[in-house]
Amino acid sequence: MKNALRKLWFHFSILICVVFAPMQLHADNAHYKNMLIGERAATMGGSYVAISDDSTGCYYNPAGIAYAVGDSLSGSGNMLHKMKTVYSEAIGTEDWVRESEALVPNYFGVLKNYKNYSFCFSYVVPEAFIEHQDLVFDNPLSTVKKYYQSLHSEDITYLMGPSAAMKFGDRLSFGLTLYYQYRSFMRQYHYFLESADDNGYEVYYESRKLREDGLMPKIGLQWSPWSLLTVGMTVDQSVLLNSSFQGDVSFHNTDNSTGTPSLLTLMNRTNSEEKRKFPLHLAWGISYFPTPSLLYTIDVDYYQTSEIGRANILNYSGGMEYYLNPTNAIRFGLFTNYTNLPIPDSSTTAPYEYLDIHGASFGYTSYSSSSSLTLGTIYTSGSGKAWLYSGSTETRKLTRESLTLVFSASSNL
Amino acid sequence: MQKLRNYLWLFVSICYFCFASSAQTHESRLRAHHIFWKNQEANTDREIDFGRGVAAKILGKYKILRDEKKVRYVSQIGTGISAQLGRPEIRYYFGILDTEDINAFAAPGGYIFVTLGALKLMRNEAQLAGVLAHELVHVGQKHIIRKLKLQSTDSSVTSGIAQVLGGASLSAKIAIERLNDLAFKMLMEEGLSKDDELDADQKALEMLIATGYDPRSYLDFLKSLKPHLAKGKAVVLSKTHPTIEFRYSKLNEFINRNGLDKIQGKTNEKRFKKIMVSL
């Protein structure tokens, strides 16, 4: 009986590790800069607070749209956003590799200028994780003959809303964006596990759905203390109005190893309307325009959280833009995407992932008289530790890489 | 105390520097493509102004035909072909000159004229389209502007045309008047370069094919000019253009080289004759 229980617990620990880790990961609330938005901004590492002089400014700094040149219509599509996460030796000696792939049109904006006022309507997808995975492991552990896992998950956050900006001369501008925020999350997870001695198996099924909606006001300022220099600052915080979560879990385990068949069946439904608390986000940027062909920009993002179990963090980004000639421009950018989880210590237990990410971006834009076309790429890489096994302090090496191909176009109205 | 005074002066100087330069703030943020296109737009506006002056001189020499039906027809054909030029910033104007001389003219900025004599010689719409396309290419490629060296050949944003035509002073106005005279003389006496004419012929042929017209009709029209040149009915044309034989052979070469001889487009002969019946 004791052996049977141990075996059951062993199986159960695998179950927990596989079940809870995705839950942690796929909302990826641990990072704030998972997708870069826009054409110029995205290819300059998302460093745009002190520039923002096109419709993308609605998202980065609404004050910047006051300095947009002409009316415009722009849209961008992350042609392909691919992410690969590897948990080393997570299932026995096997690595657990998770791949997410999404084709997301993540920005659309219309901008109109009236003298000293600018108005914009934008649609942004700042987060999108789509994962469809079916894995089979043969003999991952000495006690497990077969392990099959199926995971289908989608987690997308949408922002849409108007922006307005006003400029006070050529030095100072003020802007406001009011986004309606909507998040849709669903996950269906299933696994089947067969013991090595053919005496037991486990079947697990889980379905989770989350709908959130709220508002995200963003206030921005931009100031030029010197003709070749601009500084920008923004403040924003999302506030949820509604949140609805439903989770269904069923678990079935049989064990005949002792000669007396044992059976464990669990079924559970959870509902919750608890609203998440979002951090207060402050961003500062500084841009230097030495010539009409060159600019440098640096941003610092600060997130102050009031959520228990989160830490305040700073993210940095920097970029440059260089015009080879008036119709061809290239851009580079570097950025950080640090985790907002507290630094782990000896008491840290699963589920927990500590991962800091760094990224680089490159882009090329071709301009015609009335339109522009941008192609770019964003690469991110990070390594850290994952606490996978429920209640255990044992860690596994965690690495994550992502590659995004950016395609975007804008046209003058 | 002295130290404090120095810091104060430094602070005041920095503030003055910041605020004094602030008037150019927005301009300094403009990127290369903004500046480039702002200048392009300015150049186009000046090109149109300049062309209007040249067009006025053409209309001073020839009377304009006041036949709304025919002028509208020529405009419709010309506007349809002009979409192939790739200069959407220009609005094209078409007119018929009431003269028996056989010719067609293009003034910079989109002013296109065809003579009544040329229309009488034409047999179908494809021939009219060919002649208009030839003139449109002169505008599209800025042949006159380039020959007058109004536009600098370097890539600097401050081009010659901006300097000369953008000036509002009396000397600038006199310079513009002088340039108008030179352009008019070029149209009536000197002509454009042989290369520009051949370029216009070749591109006109491409435009005809792109718009579905019969390219051979344009060659037929060139051939039909020959006896009239001999009779002295196209004095200006013969002075300002390469010989018909030369143009014809070059176009034939182009057609054979690119395998265009099998292309059969529309001629719209019936429609052309219906509208031009009273000529």
Interface residues (C-beta under 8 A of the other chain):
Chain A: D53 Y67 V69 G169 D170 R171 S224 P225 W226 S227 L228 T230 F289 P292 S293 L295 E321 Y323 N325 P326 T327 A329 Y367 S369 S372
Chain B: F17 C18 S21 S22 A23 Q24 T25 H26 E27 S28 R29 L30 R31 A32 H33 H34 I35 F36 W37 Q40 E89 S155 V157
